[in-house]
Amino acid sequence: MAKSPGQSEKRLTSRQRAFIAYYIETWNAAEAARRAGYSEKTARFIGSQNLTKLNIRAEIDRRLAAMAMSAEEILARLKDQAGASMADFVSVDEETGEAKLDLAKAEKAGKLHLLKKIRVGDKETTIELYDGQAALVHLGRHHGLFTDKQDITSGGQPIQIVTIEAVEPSMTDEGPEAEGNE
């Protein structure tokens, strides 16, 4: 029977599949082995050993590739962050004129990924969006709008480049032995 492109050469056991999931979560092979049900005594050895098995490594690599963001996705996220507005998260009560946090509005507009923090307190809820200015800087660098310059000087003066020409000594009677006789 033909194998699908993502299928490993050897089938994975349920414990190996659990190890892979926990490894991707923790990035710690011993901890992943413990959580997957391997004994505490052997977890470190088994975790290390599992990472060398080709079928396990291939499955880890396949899952990581599936999780990775493309350059286009990263730029799209930065663009969203740079253009984020609190208006996407606030609704104004028409009767009172009071502004209220409206996460349903933000969710409907697909803007919840722009939230960096949300704090729910007794009297108020506060939100923080990702830094739009930082996103703009990242986008500007990507597009080559900024040039980071390095000043290569010596005490405020340009460094002088000196070229020294190597000369081979001549092999005459007046060579190194002759110099000592004078």
Sequence and secondary structure as in RCSB ss.txt:
>XXXX:A:sequence
MAKSPGQSEKRLTSRQRAFIAYYIETWNAAEAARRAGYSEKTARFIGSQNLTKLNIRAEIDRRLAAMAMSAEEIL
ARLKDQAGASMADFVSVDEETGEAKLDLAKAEKAGKLHLLKKIRVGDKETTIELYDGQAALVHLGRHHGLFTDKQ
DITSGGQPIQIVTIEAVEPSMTDEGPEAEGNE
>XXXX:A:secstr
    TT  SS   HHHHHHHHHHHHHS HHHHHHHHT  TTTHHHHHHHHHH HHHHHHHHHHHHHH   HHHHH
HHHHHHHT  GGGGEEE TTT  EEE HHHHHHTT GGGEEEEEE SS EEEEE  HHHHHHHHHHHTT      
  EETTEE             STTSHHHHTT 
